Amino acid sequence: MTLHQLHLIKRWHQAHKADRPIEYHVYDLVLTAWILGWAGAPAALLLGETLPLFACGLLFLVPAFYVTIRWRLHVRGRLRCDWLNVIETARA
């Protein structure tokens, strides 16, 4: 995922916060995990710890995993995801 796509999703959630507050807070958690990955990686590198570095690498991928899971659930009809079209227009 690009930074622009993350920004577009965040803007969508901010615009629809009153309608979907849980989605808004879940996406905040996703972004918090992503930032923890970015912030923790330099410390793990400096300390020479491999397990935290691996965990930070996984945290980098949390937004992509989240969007993929939401997209699959949306396609199966199990969960409606109105912000997927924001990502599709950004890819085009």
Number of C-alpha atoms within 10 A of each C-alpha: 12 12 7 12 16 17 12 16 19 17 14 16 21 14 12 14 14 10 10 12 13 12 14 19 14 12 19 14 14 20 18 15 19 21 16 15 22 15 12 17 21 13 13 17 12 8 11 11 12 11 10 17 19 14 15 22 16 14 23 20 15 19 20 16 15 13 20 12 12 18 17 13 14 15 12 10 10 10 12 13 16 9 18 15 11 14 18 10 9 11 11 5
